[in-house]
Amino acid sequence: MAGMTPSSGGSASAIANAAFKKQLNKVYAWYTGGFLTFVVVLAILEQMGLPRDWIGFIFLLATIGLYAGIGVMSRTSDADEYYVAGRRVPAIYNGMATGADWMSAASFIGMAGTLYLTGYGGLAFIMGWTGGYVLVALFLAPYMRKFGQFTIPDFLGERYGGNVARLIGVLAAILCSFTYVVAQIYGVGLITTRLTGVNFELGIFLGLGGILVCSFLGGMRAVTWTQVAQYIILIIAYMIPVVWLSVKQTGVPFPQAVYGFQLEKVTAKEKQLIDDPKEKEVRAIYKQRADDLGAKLKDVPAAMAADKAAAEKKVAELTASNAAAAEIATAEKALAALPKNEADAKKVWTAAQAANNARTAPLAGMPRHANQFAGDPNGDDKAKATYDTSRRNFLALIFCLMVGTAALPHILMRYYTTPSVKEARESVFWSLFFIFLLYFTAPALAVLVKYEVFNGLVGLPFDKLPAWVASWTKVDPSLLSLVDINKDGIVQLAEMRIGGDIIVLATAEIGGLPYVISGMVAAGGLAAALSTADGLLLTIANALSHDVYYKTIDPNASTARRVTLSKILLLVVALAAAYVAAQKPADILFLVSAAFSFAAAAFFPALVLGIFWKRASSIGACVGMLGGLGVTFYYMVTTQPWLRGVFGVTSPIELWWGISPISAGLFGVPVGFALIILISLVTPAPNAKVQQLIEHVRYPNLKAA
């Protein structure tokens, strides 16, 4: 039986694994020392006058070149090596690779940004994502390692028999992995643009080269060793700026231990800003603008005519007075930019009205950082309802992220790469540890940056703004913009708009660190995005080549043909994802969370019941996966603004129990469980061979009767 070998063979294997691990320790110790030396040398060169643009290009080329080198050295055409890294990755290194696979652009870039913008509410992401690994350890990783397949659809095909469950698994894996990889490539474009100054679309394709050269050549083997290298870069890059901010503000180099003291100061500053007369003045201007737009929307044709007449009059006056060419060009541009028809005008003005209304809220629309939920449990009926809805969404999001984490195909694939079931369990522990290092730090980073912004930027004269403000405004005005609304020459919080995606990337500059540290942070973010993108693209390509082509179409295909096909498909999928990411479809966090809901609804019920309930049938699993995924997708399409636009949904948004579309998996998961259980009870049970396999996987020490 698989896994039963003579003791001498097992002993030889253990010795070989120990020697392999010792060699890895030596390689990565030298690598870490080399990376730190590289950063120190760049810092010295910066002090000697090395331009910032050069630093950015050096970081980009050096890190992508490093990953490419690992990919070249790890190239393989062996199926076992390409799909599961030869099943010889030690637990601690698999934990690091899983940590890098997991630390996506959303975790590295978006996590602290979300905590900055939403305060307590952002903790749902940390609790959900971390808790998901507990589910992985308890319910999935060790059991799926015993089954010994290459992919999640492979497991579904083996457990439920036939190709229908396998193909549904392939479709679901592609849906959630493609959604997720688009978010990573979007992050790659954002970081590459910041590092090099190239435009966003070109940044995407520069980063894509780094993704492809690794996973294309060596599959899971190359991806694994690259991800270990990427984890080392990203964790160093994440820690240094936040430790520096902690020392700068408190004198203590342990931000996780002292940020509570800074949160008290932030809370006091929030109260001061809410009551500040200048802040109220700016909010009143936004309120007036929103009211003016509301008046225009009451009679769109008349408002369009008035706007056009006013714009034409200004152009004529400037021309008649021989004004500067730049002034005339600006006026003509404003005239040309006016809406061309009533539909366009209504759309533009409605969006502008909503944006201005959002800016009328205190603290630039952010909740108080330490407030648990919106609303008030002791307030009026509206406040109580808001509080209940906020709390419900917090818990729903935790549920979706936990269950989605436990079912993500590219994460579960990692546990097929360990030498044994025991090491699969250990690697879950190491995964949690390496992920915890970053997640335990993200709340501290958010508070320390907010303290810095509230006390170092708010109240500053506009003519004395720090250089990082101008540099980030150039990258993307939607990520950072400052406009002197009340013309007093002083920055008010209400005049500032900060996107969560720049909080981590700008931390080093906000803290006054040398630019080389900013480059290192960007390189860390790039490592996070590339490592996850590698795993996701490999998941999609392997599902198509192994589960569709080899298992369904041509079971006699040679190993070389299967691996070659996987590489071709990987290239096609990567280019498609890059094209979609270049359209900037939605914010990173929504795309990532949507992937979790899809994975939760499609896979979690089928995987858990497939392992723990012998009676779960093939028909039940197929209907359950389709039903759960269908409900989740339907809810997202009818409630999420961007998806409603894509699918042309015009009916009013109706939220079920007030649950946000980001948590759509809350409805899909119970539907999946219910359908699998009910249909399995009225359809034929799996055959005796499958039931014996499940018994062996769950109770390996039981002897057959």
C-alpha positions in Angstrom: 0.0 0.0 0.0 1.2 3.6 -0.7 3.3 4.9 2.1 4.5 1.4 3.3 8.2 1.0 2.7 10.9 -1.1 4.4 12.5 0.4 7.4 15.9 0.6 5.7 14.3 2.5 2.8 12.6 4.8 5.3 15.8 5.4 7.1 17.7 6.2 3.9 14.9 8.6 2.9 15.1 10.3 6.4 18.9 10.8 6.1 18.5 12.2 2.6 15.8 14.6 3.7 17.9 15.7 6.7 20.9 16.4 4.4 18.7 18.3 2.0 17.3 20.4 4.8 20.8 21.2 6.1 21.8 22.3 2.6 18.7 24.6 2.4 19.6 26.1 5.7 23.0 27.1 4.5 21.7 28.4 1.1 19.0 30.6 2.6 21.3 31.9 5.5 23.7 33.2 2.8 20.8 34.5 0.8 19.4 36.5 3.8 22.8 37.9 4.6 23.4 38.8 1.0 20.0 40.7 0.7 20.7 42.8 3.8 24.2 43.6 2.5 22.6 44.6 -0.8 20.3 47.0 1.0 23.1 48.5 3.1 25.3 49.1 -0.1 22.3 50.8 -1.8 21.8 53.0 1.3 25.4 54.1 1.1 25.2 54.8 -2.6 22.0 56.8 -2.0 23.9 59.0 0.5 26.6 59.4 -2.1 24.1 60.8 -4.6 22.6 57.8 -6.4 19.3 59.0 -8.0 16.0 57.6 -6.6 14.9 56.4 -10.0 18.0 54.3 -10.2 17.3 52.8 -6.8 13.9 51.8 -7.9 15.1 50.2 -11.1 17.9 48.4 -9.2 15.5 46.9 -6.8 13.1 45.8 -9.5 15.8 44.3 -11.7 17.7 42.7 -8.8 14.7 41.0 -7.3 13.1 39.8 -10.5 16.5 38.7 -11.7 16.9 36.7 -8.5 13.5 35.0 -8.9 14.3 34.3 -12.6 17.6 32.7 -11.6 15.9 30.4 -9.1 13.4 29.5 -11.8 16.2 28.7 -14.3 18.1 26.6 -11.8 14.9 24.7 -10.8 13.6 24.1 -14.4 12.2 20.6 -14.8 10.1 18.4 -17.1 9.5 15.7 -14.5 5.8 15.6 -13.6 6.4 14.9 -9.9 8.8 17.8 -9.6 6.7 20.1 -11.7 3.4 19.5 -10.0 4.4 18.8 -6.3 8.1 19.7 -6.0 9.0 16.0 -5.7 7.1 15.8 -2.4 10.4 16.6 -0.5 9.9 20.2 0.8 10.7 20.3 4.6 7.9 21.5 6.9 9.6 24.8 7.9 10.3 25.7 4.3 6.9 24.7 3.1 5.6 27.0 5.9 7.6 29.9 4.5 6.6 29.1 1.0 2.9 28.9 2.1 3.4 32.2 4.0 4.7 33.9 0.8 2.0 32.2 -1.3 -0.5 33.5 1.2 1.0 37.0 1.6 -0.7 38.4 -1.4 -0.8 42.0 -2.5 -3.9 42.3 -0.4 -2.1 41.1 2.7 1.0 43.1 2.2 -0.4 46.2 0.7 -4.1 46.2 1.5 -4.3 44.8 5.1 -2.7 47.8 7.0 -4.4 50.2 4.6 -7.8 48.7 5.4 -7.1 48.9 9.1 -6.1 52.5 8.6 -9.3 53.4 6.8 -11.8 51.2 8.8 -10.1 50.8 12.2 -11.6 47.9 14.2 -13.6 46.6 11.3 -10.4 45.7 9.4 -9.6 43.1 12.1 -12.2 40.8 10.5 -9.6 40.2 7.7 -6.9 39.2 10.2 -9.2 37.0 12.3 -10.7 35.3 9.3 -7.5 34.7 7.3 -5.6 33.5 10.4 -8.5 31.3 11.6 -8.7 29.7 8.2 -5.4 28.0 8.8 -6.8 26.4 11.9 -9.5 24.8 9.7 -6.8 23.7 7.3 -4.9 22.0 10.0 -7.9 20.3 11.6 -10.0 19.3 8.6 -8.1 19.2 5.4 -4.3 19.4 5.0 -3.2 16.0 6.6 -6.1 14.1 5.1 -5.7 15.4 1.6 -1.9 14.7 1.8 -2.8 11.1 2.5 -4.9 10.9 -0.7 -1.7 11.9 -2.6 -3.2 13.7 -5.7 -1.6 16.6 -7.5 -4.5 19.1 -7.5 -7.9 19.8 -5.7 -9.9 18.8 -8.8 -7.8 15.6 -8.9 -8.9 14.9 -5.3 -12.5 15.5 -6.2 -12.3 13.2 -9.2 -10.7 10.5 -7.1 -13.1 10.8 -4.2 -16.3 11.2 -6.0 -15.5 9.1 -9.1 -15.9 10.1 -12.8 -15.0 13.3 -14.5 -18.0 15.5 -13.7 -16.9 16.4 -10.2 -13.4 16.9 -11.5 -14.5 19.3 -14.2 -16.7 21.3 -11.9 -13.7 21.5 -9.6 -11.6 22.8 -12.5 -14.2 25.5 -13.3 -14.4 26.6 -9.7 -10.6 26.6 -9.3 -10.2 28.7 -12.4 -12.9 31.2 -11.2 -11.5 31.8 -7.8 -7.9 31.6 -8.8 -8.3 33.9 -11.8 -10.2 36.5 -9.7 -7.4 36.3 -7.1 -4.5 36.5 -9.7 -6.0 39.6 -11.3 -5.8 41.3 -7.9 -2.1 40.3 -7.6 -1.2 41.5 -11.0 -3.0 44.8 -10.3 -0.7 45.1 -7.2 2.3 44.3 -9.3 1.5 47.1 -11.7 1.0 49.6 -8.8 4.3 48.7 -7.2 6.3 48.6 -10.4 4.9 52.0 -11.3 6.0 53.4 -7.9 9.5 51.8 -8.2 10.3 52.9 -11.7 8.0 55.6 -12.8 6.7 53.7 -15.9 3.0 53.8 -16.6 0.6 51.4 -14.9 0.0 49.1 -17.9 3.8 48.7 -18.7 4.4 48.1 -15.0 2.0 45.2 -15.1 3.8 43.5 -18.0 7.3 44.1 -16.5 6.2 42.3 -13.3 4.5 39.6 -15.4 7.9 38.7 -16.7 9.1 37.9 -13.2 6.0 35.7 -12.6 6.4 33.7 -15.8 10.1 33.0 -15.8 9.7 31.3 -12.5 6.6 29.2 -12.7 6.9 28.6 -16.5 10.3 26.9 -16.2 10.1 24.9 -13.0 6.5 24.6 -11.9 6.0 23.9 -8.3 9.6 23.2 -7.6 10.7 26.6 -8.9 7.8 28.3 -7.3 8.5 26.8 -3.9 12.1 27.8 -3.7 11.3 31.2 -5.1 8.5 31.7 -2.6 10.9 31.0 0.3 13.2 33.7 -1.0 10.3 36.0 -1.5 9.0 35.5 2.1 12.4 36.5 3.5 12.4 39.8 1.4 8.8 40.6 2.2 8.9 40.1 6.0 12.2 42.1 6.3 10.7 44.9 4.1 7.5 45.0 6.2 9.1 45.0 9.6 11.9 47.6 9.2 9.6 50.7 8.6 7.1 49.9 11.3 9.9 49.2 13.8 11.4 52.5 12.9 8.1 54.4 13.4 7.7 52.7 16.7 11.2 53.8 17.8 10.6 57.3 16.5 7.2 57.8 18.3 7.7 55.8 21.5 11.4 54.9 21.8 10.5 51.1 21.9 11.4 48.8 18.9 8.4 46.5 19.4 5.4 48.1 17.7 3.1 45.2 18.5 3.6 45.9 22.2 3.2 49.7 22.3 0.8 50.7 19.6 -2.0 50.7 22.1 -0.5 53.8 23.7 -0.4 55.5 20.3 -4.0 54.5 19.7 -5.1 56.4 22.8 -3.4 59.5 21.3 -5.1 58.9 18.0 -8.4 58.6 19.7 -7.9 62.0 21.5 -6.8 63.6 18.2 -9.9 62.2 16.4 -12.1 64.1 18.9 -10.1 67.3 18.4 -10.4 67.0 14.6 -14.2 66.3 14.7 -14.7 69.5 16.7 -12.2 71.6 14.7 -13.9 74.7 13.1 -11.6 74.5 10.0 -12.6 70.9 9.5 -16.3 71.8 9.8 -15.7 74.6 7.3 -14.3 72.2 4.7 -17.1 69.7 5.3 -19.7 72.4 4.8 -18.1 73.3 1.4 -18.5 69.7 0.3 -22.1 69.7 1.6 -22.8 72.8 -0.5 -21.3 71.1 -3.6 -23.4 68.0 -3.0 -26.5 70.2 -2.7 -25.7 72.1 -5.9 -25.3 68.8 -7.8 -28.6 67.6 -6.3 -30.3 70.8 -7.7 -28.8 70.2 -11.1 -30.1 66.6 -11.1 -33.6 67.9 -10.6 -33.5 69.5 -14.1 -30.7 68.0 -16.1 -31.4 69.6 -19.5 -31.5 73.1 -18.0 -28.4 72.5 -15.9 -26.5 71.2 -19.0 -27.5 74.3 -21.0 -26.4 76.6 -18.2 -23.0 74.9 -17.8 -22.4 75.0 -21.5 -23.3 78.7 -21.7 -21.0 79.5 -18.7 -18.1 77.6 -20.2 -18.5 79.1 -23.7 -18.7 82.6 -22.1 -15.5 82.0 -20.2 -13.6 80.9 -23.3 -14.9 84.0 -25.2 -13.9 86.4 -22.4 -10.4 84.9 -22.2 -9.9 85.0 -25.9 -11.2 88.6 -26.2 -8.9 89.8 -23.4 -5.8 88.0 -25.0 -5.3 85.9 -21.9 -2.4 83.4 -21.6 -2.6 80.5 -24.0 -2.5 78.1 -21.0 -5.6 79.7 -19.5 -7.5 79.6 -22.8 -6.5 75.9 -23.3 -7.7 75.0 -19.8 -11.1 76.7 -20.4 -11.5 75.0 -23.7 -10.6 71.7 -22.1 -13.3 72.3 -19.4 -15.8 73.0 -22.2 -14.9 69.9 -24.1 -15.2 67.8 -20.9 -18.8 68.7 -20.3 -21.3 65.7 -20.5 -22.5 65.3 -24.1 -26.0 64.0 -23.3 -28.5 63.7 -20.4 -27.6 60.1 -19.6 -23.9 61.0 -19.2 -24.7 64.1 -17.2 -26.9 62.2 -14.8 -24.2 59.5 -14.4 -21.4 62.0 -13.8 -23.3 64.3 -11.5 -24.8 61.4 -9.4 -21.3 60.0 -8.9 -19.9 63.5 -8.0 -22.8 64.1 -5.6 -22.1 60.8 -3.8 -18.4 61.6 -3.6 -19.1 65.0 -2.1 -21.6 63.6 0.4 -19.0 61.1 1.5 -16.6 63.9 2.3 -19.1 65.7 4.5 -18.6 63.0 7.2 -16.1 63.7 10.1 -12.6 62.3 9.9 -12.8 62.2 6.1 -15.4 59.5 6.3 -13.3 57.2 8.4 -14.9 55.7 11.6 -13.1 56.3 14.9 -10.3 53.8 14.9 -11.2 52.2 18.2 -15.0 52.0 17.6 -16.1 48.4 17.3 -19.0 48.8 15.0 -20.9 51.6 13.3 -24.1 52.9 15.0 -24.9 52.7 18.6 -26.5 49.8 20.5 -28.0 52.3 23.0 -29.1 54.9 20.5 -32.3 55.4 18.5 -33.8 52.7 16.3 -31.7 53.8 13.3 -28.5 53.7 15.3 -29.4 50.3 16.7 -30.2 48.9 13.3 -26.9 50.3 11.9 -25.0 48.7 14.8 -26.6 45.3 14.3 -25.9 45.4 10.5 -22.3 46.4 11.1 -21.8 43.6 13.6 -23.5 41.0 11.3 -21.2 42.0 8.4 -18.1 41.8 10.6 -19.0 38.2 11.6 -20.1 37.3 8.1 -16.7 38.4 6.7 -14.8 36.5 9.3 -16.8 33.3 8.3 -16.2 33.8 4.6 -12.5 34.4 5.0 -12.0 31.5 7.3 -13.8 29.0 5.2 -12.4 30.4 2.0 -8.9 30.2 3.3 -9.4 26.5 4.1 -10.6 25.8 0.6 -8.3 27.9 -1.6 -6.8 25.5 -4.2 -3.4 27.1 -4.5 -2.9 26.9 -0.7 -4.1 23.3 -0.3 -1.8 22.3 -3.2 1.2 23.3 -1.0 0.5 20.5 1.4 1.0 17.9 -1.4 4.7 18.9 -1.5 5.8 17.7 1.9 7.6 14.3 2.4 5.0 12.9 4.8 1.6 13.5 6.4 3.4 14.4 9.7 5.3 17.1 7.9 2.1 18.3 6.3 0.7 18.9 9.8 4.0 20.6 10.9 4.0 22.8 7.9 0.5 24.2 8.8 2.0 25.2 12.1 4.9 26.9 10.4 2.6 28.6 7.9 0.6 30.1 10.8 3.8 31.3 12.5 5.2 33.0 9.4 1.8 34.6 8.6 1.3 35.6 12.2 4.5 37.7 12.1 3.0 40.0 9.5 -0.6 39.9 10.7 0.4 40.7 14.3 2.2 43.8 13.0 -0.4 45.2 10.5 -2.7 46.7 13.2 0.4 48.5 14.8 1.5 49.8 11.4 -2.0 51.3 10.7 -2.1 53.1 14.1 1.4 54.4 13.9 0.9 55.8 10.3 -2.4 57.3 11.4 -0.7 59.0 14.3 2.0 60.3 11.9 -0.6 61.7 9.4 -2.8 63.3 12.1 0.1 65.0 13.8 2.7 65.5 11.0 0.6 66.2 7.9 -2.7 67.7 9.1 -2.1 71.3 10.0 0.9 71.7 7.7 1.1 74.6 5.2 0.5 73.5 1.6 3.8 75.1 0.6 5.7 72.9 3.0 4.2 69.5 2.1 6.8 66.6 2.3 8.1 65.2 -1.0 6.3 61.9 -0.6 2.9 63.6 -1.1 3.9 65.0 -4.5 5.5 61.7 -5.6 2.4 59.6 -4.7 0.0 62.1 -6.2 1.8 61.5 -9.5 1.5 57.7 -9.3 -2.3 57.9 -9.1 -4.4 60.8 -7.8 -7.1 58.4 -6.6 -4.6 57.0 -4.2 -3.6 60.3 -2.7 -4.9 63.8 -3.3 -4.7 67.1 -1.4 -6.8 70.1 -2.4 -7.0 73.4 -0.5 -10.8 73.5 -0.5 -11.2 76.5 1.9 -8.2 78.4 0.5 -6.6 78.9 4.0 -3.2 77.4 2.9 -3.3 74.8 5.7 -3.9 71.0 5.3 -7.2 69.8 6.9 -8.0 66.1 7.2 -11.2 66.7 5.2 -9.1 68.0 2.3 -7.1 64.8 2.1 -8.0 61.6 0.3 -5.8 58.6 0.9 -6.3 55.2 -0.6 -5.5 52.2 1.6 -3.3 50.7 -1.1 -0.5 53.2 -0.4 -0.3 53.1 3.4 2.3 50.3 3.6 4.2 51.5 0.5 4.5 55.0 1.8 5.3 54.1 5.4 9.0 54.5 5.0 8.7 57.9 3.4 6.1 59.0 6.0 8.5 58.1 8.8 11.3 60.0 7.2 13.5 57.0 6.3 15.9 57.0 3.4 14.4 56.3 0.0 16.3 53.0 -0.2 13.9 51.6 2.5 10.9 52.7 0.4 12.5 50.8 -2.5 12.9 47.8 -0.2 9.2 48.0 0.9 8.1 48.1 -2.7 10.3 45.1 -3.4 8.6 43.3 -0.5 5.2 44.2 -1.9 6.3 43.0 -5.3 7.5 39.7 -3.7 4.1 39.3 -2.0 2.2 39.8 -5.2 4.6 37.7 -7.4 4.7 34.8 -5.0 0.9 34.5 -4.8 0.5 35.1 -8.6 3.0 32.2 -9.2 0.9 29.8 -7.1 -2.4 30.9 -8.6 -1.2 30.7 -12.2 0.2 27.3 -11.5 -3.1 26.2 -10.0 -5.0 27.2 -13.1 -2.5 25.8 -15.6 -2.2 22.5 -13.7 -5.9 22.1 -13.4 -6.3 22.5 -17.2 -3.3 20.3 -18.2 -3.6 17.6 -15.5 -7.3 17.4 -14.7 -8.8 18.3 -18.1 -6.3 17.1 -20.6 -4.5 14.2 -18.9 -7.3 12.8 -16.7 -10.2 13.5 -19.1 -9.1 13.9 -22.7 -5.8 11.9 -23.1 -4.9 9.5 -20.2 -2.0 8.2 -22.3 -0.3 11.6 -22.7 3.4 11.5 -22.0 4.8 13.4 -19.0 6.7 15.8 -21.3 3.5 16.6 -23.2 1.6 17.3 -20.0 4.2 19.6 -18.6 4.6 21.4 -21.9 0.9 21.9 -22.2 0.8 23.3 -18.6 3.5 25.8 -19.5 1.6 27.0 -22.6 -1.6 27.3 -20.6 0.2 29.2 -17.9 1.4 31.8 -20.4 -2.1 32.2 -21.9 -3.8 32.6 -18.5 -1.1 35.0 -17.3 -1.6 37.3 -20.3 -5.4 37.2 -19.9 -5.1 38.1 -16.2 -2.7 41.0 -17.1 -5.2 42.3 -19.6 -8.0 42.3 -17.1 -5.9 43.8 -14.4 -4.9 46.7 -16.8 -8.6 47.7 -16.9 -8.4 48.3 -13.1 -11.7 46.4 -12.6 -12.1 46.9 -8.8 -10.1 47.5 -5.7 -7.7 44.8 -4.6 -9.5 43.9 -1.4 -12.8 43.2 -3.1 -11.3 41.0 -5.8 -9.4 39.0 -3.2 -12.5 38.6 -0.9 -14.6 37.6 -3.9 -12.1 34.8 -4.6 -12.5 33.6 -0.9 -16.3 33.5 -1.2 -16.1 31.5 -4.5 -13.6 29.0 -2.9 -15.7 28.7 0.3 -18.9 28.0 -1.5 -17.5 25.7 -4.3 -15.0 23.6 -2.4 -15.4 23.6 1.4 -18.6 21.5 1.7 -17.4 19.0 -0.9 -14.0 18.7 0.6 -15.0 18.4 4.2 -17.9 16.0 3.5 -15.8 14.0 1.1 -13.3 13.4 3.9 -15.6 12.9 6.9 -18.8 11.4 5.5 -18.5 8.2 3.4 -22.1 8.5 2.3 -21.4 11.8 0.3 -22.1 10.8 -3.3 -20.9 12.1 -6.6 -24.2 13.5 -7.7 -24.6 15.3 -4.4 -21.1 16.8 -4.6 -21.7 18.0 -8.1 -25.0 19.6 -7.4 -23.7 21.0 -4.1 -20.7 22.7 -5.7 -22.8 24.2 -8.5 -25.6 25.3 -6.2 -23.3 26.9 -3.6 -21.2 28.7 -6.3 -24.3 29.8 -8.2 -25.9 31.4 -5.1 -22.7 33.2 -4.3 -22.2 34.4 -7.8 -25.8 35.6 -8.1 -25.6 37.6 -4.9 -22.4 39.3 -6.0 -23.7 40.2 -9.4 -26.9 41.7 -8.1 -25.4 43.7 -5.2 -21.8 44.7 -6.1 -21.6 48.0 -8.1 -18.8 47.0 -10.5 -20.3 43.6 -11.3 -23.7 45.1 -11.7 -22.2 47.4 -14.4 -20.4 44.5 -16.1 -23.6 42.3 -16.3 -26.0 45.3 -16.9 -28.1 44.8 -13.8 -30.4 47.8 -13.3 -32.8 46.6 -10.6 -32.5 48.2 -7.1 -29.9 46.7 -4.8 -31.5 44.4 -2.3 -29.1 43.1 0.4 -30.1 39.9 2.2 -30.1 40.7 5.9 -27.9 43.7 5.2 -24.9 41.4 4.2 -22.3 43.1 2.0 -21.5 41.4 -1.4 -17.9 40.9 -0.1 -19.4 38.2 2.2 -21.6 36.4 -0.5 -20.1 33.1 0.5 -22.1 33.2 3.7 -25.1 32.1 1.6 -23.3 29.7 -0.7 -21.6 27.5 1.9 -24.8 26.4 3.8 -26.5 25.8 0.4 -23.6 23.6 -0.7 -23.7 21.6 2.5 -27.5 21.2 2.4 -27.5 20.1 -1.2 -24.7 17.6 -0.8 -26.3 16.0 2.3 -29.9 15.9 1.0 -29.0 14.6 -2.5 -26.5 12.1 -1.2 -29.2 10.6 1.0 -31.4 9.8 -2.0 -28.7 8.8 -4.5 -26.5 5.6 -4.6 -23.6 5.6 -2.1 -20.0 5.6 -3.3 -18.6 2.1 -4.1 -16.8 0.0 -1.5 -13.4 0.9 -2.9 -13.9 4.6 -2.3 -15.4 4.0 1.2 -12.3 1.9 2.1 -10.0 4.6 0.8 -11.7 7.1 3.1 -11.5 4.8 6.0 -7.8 4.3 5.4 -7.2 8.1 5.0 -9.0 8.9 8.3 -7.9 5.9 10.3 -4.6 4.6 8.8 -3.9 2.3 11.7 -7.1 0.3 11.3 -6.6 -3.1 9.6 -9.0 -4.3 7.0 -11.4 -6.9 8.3 
